[in-house]
Structure formats: structure tokens, C-alpha cells
């Protein structure tokens, strides 16, 4: 079995493909939000309790756990519709996108390309800097997860704020 390529676009409207096949991230806001969170935090497994607190902070534990299981089932179904093998892994009480899939994200590519532009600019290589900055601009469609901002549903967090808060807590 070859490893699939999962491509995630966070800059603007969230969308995911697996080997070019579009994952349904439109049908369920809950599924989309949990998938986006797992992809944005994919470097380490995400504990179940963290997901419950992020997405259902005011819910009773049993209710939050049930909601999480429904959302994770939706993530599995959406991914399985485009790739026959499991891409979401559960280990103990943590979840993550498995190592069996190669992942490319526009955010990481944007950051690498922008940094390459800054290095080239510092080194006096104006042409390379311009090429890098233009490539970064091509990736930037809009703000991080712009379609998640201001959800207003009470149970779906502003993922950009959640991500920023978690990053600042790690520092």
C-alpha cells in the first residue's frame, strides 16, 4: 500500500484532499472543526479531554464525550469516503492523523516560503526573495480558517483563537 498525500488548506476556506480527492468538510460543521483541529495540532496526539474542552467546554462530561464520538465518527467517515484505509488513529485516549499519510499544509508551506524570502532578502538576493514572496502570496487566500470565525453556534470554537491560545501556552 502506498502512502496517501493529504493536503490541507487552512488559509481561507478550509478544505482537505487525499490523493486529489476532495474530503467532505461542508456537510458537518462539527466534523470539519474537529478535523481542522486535529490537522492543525497533528505533531502530537490530542487527548480526548482536550478535544472535549475545546469544543464543548460547558457540556457535562458524558454529553461532551458523546458529541466528540459523533464528531470523530464523522471525521472517519469523511476520510474513509476518499481513502479506504484508516487515517485517523486512536491510541489510549488520544487522537491524531496517522503516520501512514504524508501531509502538506498551506500554512507550513507559506511559513517556509516566507522564511526563504526573508533569508534571500538578508543575503541580498532580491530576485529569489521576490519569487519566494510571490509564492507565499499565492498560498494566502484569506485568514487562517476564515470560515470558522464567528461561528455563533455556541459549541464550535473559533479555531484560530484556540490555536493561538494553545501555542502561547506552550511557550
C-alpha positions as CSV (number, residue, x, y, z in Angstrom):
1,X,0.0,0.0,0.0
2,X,1.4,3.4,-0.9
3,X,1.1,6.3,1.5
4,X,-1.6,8.8,0.5
5,X,-1.0,12.5,0.3
6,X,-3.3,14.6,2.5
7,X,-3.4,18.2,1.5
8,X,-5.0,20.7,4.0
9,X,-5.8,24.3,3.2
10,X,-6.2,26.5,6.3
11,X,-5.6,29.9,4.7
12,X,-9.1,30.9,3.7
13,X,-11.9,28.3,3.3
14,X,-10.8,25.0,5.0
15,X,-10.6,22.2,2.5
16,X,-8.8,18.8,2.5
17,X,-7.9,16.4,-0.2
18,X,-6.5,12.9,-0.1
19,X,-4.6,12.0,-3.2
20,X,-6.5,14.7,-5.0
21,X,-10.0,13.5,-3.9
22,X,-11.9,16.2,-2.0
23,X,-12.9,15.3,1.6
24,X,-16.4,16.4,2.5
25,X,-15.8,19.2,5.0
26,X,-19.0,21.0,4.2
27,X,-21.8,18.7,5.4
28,X,-21.0,18.8,9.1
29,X,-19.5,21.8,10.9
30,X,-18.6,19.6,13.8
31,X,-16.7,17.2,11.6
32,X,-15.0,20.0,9.8
33,X,-13.9,21.7,13.0
34,X,-12.6,18.5,14.7
35,X,-10.7,17.5,11.5
36,X,-9.2,21.0,11.2
37,X,-8.2,20.9,14.9
38,X,-6.5,17.5,14.6
39,X,-4.7,18.6,11.4
40,X,-3.6,21.9,12.9
41,X,-2.3,20.0,16.0
42,X,-1.0,16.9,14.3
43,X,2.5,16.9,15.6
44,X,1.4,15.3,18.9
45,X,-1.6,13.2,19.7
46,X,-4.5,15.2,21.0
47,X,-6.0,14.0,24.3
48,X,-9.8,13.3,24.3
49,X,-10.2,15.6,27.3
50,X,-8.6,18.5,25.4
51,X,-10.9,18.0,22.4
52,X,-13.9,17.9,24.8
53,X,-12.8,21.1,26.5
54,X,-12.1,22.9,23.2
55,X,-15.3,22.0,21.5
56,X,-17.8,21.5,24.3
57,X,-16.5,23.5,27.3
58,X,-19.9,24.0,29.0
59,X,-21.2,20.5,28.4
60,X,-21.4,17.7,31.0
61,X,-18.6,15.2,30.6
62,X,-20.9,12.4,29.3
63,X,-22.5,14.8,26.8
64,X,-19.2,16.2,25.6
65,X,-17.8,12.6,25.2
66,X,-20.8,11.6,23.2
67,X,-20.6,14.7,21.0
68,X,-16.9,14.0,20.5
69,X,-17.6,10.4,19.4
70,X,-20.2,11.6,16.9
71,X,-17.7,14.2,15.5
72,X,-14.9,11.6,15.3
73,X,-17.2,9.2,13.6
74,X,-17.9,11.9,11.1
75,X,-14.2,12.5,10.5
76,X,-13.6,8.8,10.0
77,X,-16.5,8.6,7.5
78,X,-15.4,11.7,5.6
79,X,-11.8,10.4,5.3
80,X,-12.9,6.8,4.5
81,X,-15.1,8.1,1.6
82,X,-11.9,9.2,-0.2
83,X,-9.3,6.6,1.1
84,X,-10.2,3.0,2.0
85,X,-7.7,2.7,5.0
86,X,-8.0,4.4,8.4
87,X,-6.2,7.8,8.5
88,X,-7.4,8.8,12.0
89,X,-5.7,6.9,14.8
90,X,-6.8,6.5,18.4
91,X,-4.3,5.4,21.0
92,X,-5.4,5.2,24.6
93,X,-7.4,8.4,25.0
94,X,-5.6,10.4,22.3
95,X,-6.4,11.1,18.6
96,X,-4.3,12.0,15.6
97,X,-3.9,11.7,11.9
98,X,-1.7,8.6,11.4
99,X,1.9,8.5,10.3
100,X,0.8,6.4,7.3
101,X,-0.2,9.6,5.5
102,X,2.0,12.3,4.1
103,X,0.6,15.7,5.0
104,X,1.1,19.1,3.2
105,X,-0.5,22.2,4.6
106,X,-0.6,25.6,3.0
107,X,0.2,27.2,6.4
108,X,3.5,25.4,6.7
109,X,4.4,25.9,3.1
110,X,3.5,29.6,3.5
111,X,5.8,29.9,6.5
112,X,8.7,28.1,4.8
113,X,8.4,30.1,1.7
114,X,8.2,33.4,3.6
115,X,11.2,32.5,5.6
116,X,13.1,31.6,2.5
117,X,12.2,35.0,1.1
118,X,13.5,36.7,4.3
119,X,16.7,34.8,4.1
120,X,17.2,35.7,0.5
121,X,16.5,39.3,1.2
122,X,19.0,39.3,4.1
123,X,21.6,37.8,1.8
124,X,20.9,40.4,-0.9
125,X,19.3,38.0,-3.4
126,X,16.4,40.2,-4.4
127,X,15.2,38.0,-7.3
128,X,14.9,34.9,-5.1
129,X,13.3,37.0,-2.3
130,X,10.6,38.3,-4.7
131,X,10.0,34.8,-6.1
132,X,9.6,33.4,-2.6
133,X,7.3,36.2,-1.5
134,X,5.2,35.8,-4.7
135,X,4.9,32.1,-4.0
136,X,3.8,32.8,-0.4
137,X,1.2,35.3,-1.7
138,X,-0.2,32.7,-4.0
139,X,-0.9,30.5,-1.0
140,X,-2.6,33.1,1.1
141,X,-6.2,33.1,0.2
142,X,-7.5,34.7,3.4
143,X,-7.0,34.5,7.2
144,X,-6.4,31.2,9.0
145,X,-9.7,29.2,8.9
146,X,-11.7,32.3,7.9
147,X,-14.9,30.2,7.6
148,X,-14.7,29.2,11.2
149,X,-14.5,32.7,12.7
150,X,-17.6,34.0,14.5
151,X,-19.3,30.6,14.4
152,X,-22.0,31.8,16.8
153,X,-23.3,28.2,17.4
154,X,-22.1,28.1,21.0
155,X,-20.4,24.6,20.5
156,X,-18.0,25.4,17.8
157,X,-14.9,27.4,18.9
158,X,-13.1,30.0,16.9
159,X,-10.3,27.6,15.9
160,X,-7.8,30.4,15.1
161,X,-8.2,31.7,18.6
162,X,-8.0,28.3,20.1
163,X,-4.8,27.5,18.2
164,X,-3.2,30.8,19.1
165,X,-4.1,30.3,22.8
166,X,-2.6,26.8,22.8
167,X,0.6,27.9,21.1
168,X,1.1,30.8,23.6
169,X,0.5,28.3,26.5
170,X,3.3,26.1,25.2
171,X,5.8,28.9,25.1
